[in-house]
Amino acid sequence: QVQLVESGGGLVQPGGSLRLVCTASGTIYSSDRIFWYCQAPGKEREFVASIKWRDNIKVYGDSVKGRFTISRDAAKNTVDLQMNSLKPEDTAVYYCNVHPVWGQGTRITVSS
């Protein structure tokens, strides 16, 4: 079974950028879709973006369209989430998911 480790979180000012990386150990199958979710304090986990491993088809949540970009590197077995124009409401723990496996999450804090 694949294992997932997220990295790249931290503190950033509003309007800034961060790049999250989800590193997978084990096999990601061509039919797999890799997801990024976020969970803010006191809120439910929310869909951010996803990418289909085989054909690179991407889907974004409404709140991040035009600001975040998801990409994959098959050679490295990683899925990146480039986050631009960050807002305080993006503050959350971000999780990588390949059903049914979840990473441990990485925290993003957007604050001045």
N, C-alpha and C positions, 0 to 999 in steps of 0.2 A: 504494500500500500504506500502511496506517495506520502511524503512528509513535507510540510511547508514552513518556511521561516521568513517573516517579514523584517525589513530593515528600512532605515532612512527617515524615521520620524524625528520630531524635535519641535523646537519653538521657533516660530517665524512671525514676522510682522504682517499686518494686513497688506495685501497687494503683493506679497512675496511668493516665492516658489519653493517647492520641495519635490524630490523624486523618491518615491517608494519603490522598493524592490521585493518581489516575492521569489524566493529561491526554492525550487522543488528538488527533492532527492527522491529517486525512484522514477518510475515510468509515468509520463503523461501520454495518454493515448490520443490519437489524432481526432477522435470523436469528443474528447473532453472540452468543456468550456471552463475557463478560469475566471473567477469572480473576485472583485474587490467590494467589500462592504465596509460600512462605518457604523459605529455606535457611540453616540454622544451621551454624556451623563444623564441618566433618567429617561432615556429614550430607547426605542426599539432599534434593533440592527436594521440598517437601511442599505439598499442596493446603490452602488456607486458606478461600477462599470464591469463589463465582461468582454472576453475575447475567446473566439473559437480557435483551438489549437491548430486544426487542420487548415482552415481557409482564412484565418485572420479576421473574421467578421467581428466587428466591435459594436457594443451597445452601451449607451450611457444613461445614467439617471438624469432626470430633468434638471436637478439643481447643479449639476457639474458640466453640462453640455457647453462646449466652447471654452471651457477653462481647463479641464483635465483631459489627458490623453493616455490611453492604455496601449501597451505594445508588448510583444513577446520576442524572446531570443531563444530559438530552438537549440542552438549550439550550447548555450549556457544553462538551459532549462530555467529561465527566469521570465517573469512577467512584471513589467514596470508600470508605475502610475505616475506620470508627470503631472504635477499639480501647480497651476499658475493662477495668478490673481486670487490668492487665498483670502478668505473672509473669516471673521471670528466664528461664524456659524459652521465652518468646516472643522472646528475643533472636535476631535473624537478619537477613538481608537479605531484604526483601520486594519481590517482582516482580509487575508487571502483565503480563497476557498476553491477546492476542486472536490465536488460532491463525492463522499460525505466528509471529507477531511478539511479541517480548519487550522490555520496557523495560530500562533499565540497573540498576534496583534502587535501593532506599533502605534504609539501615541503621537498625535499631531495637536499642537496648541498654537492657535493663531491669535496673537495678542500684541498690543503695543506696550 
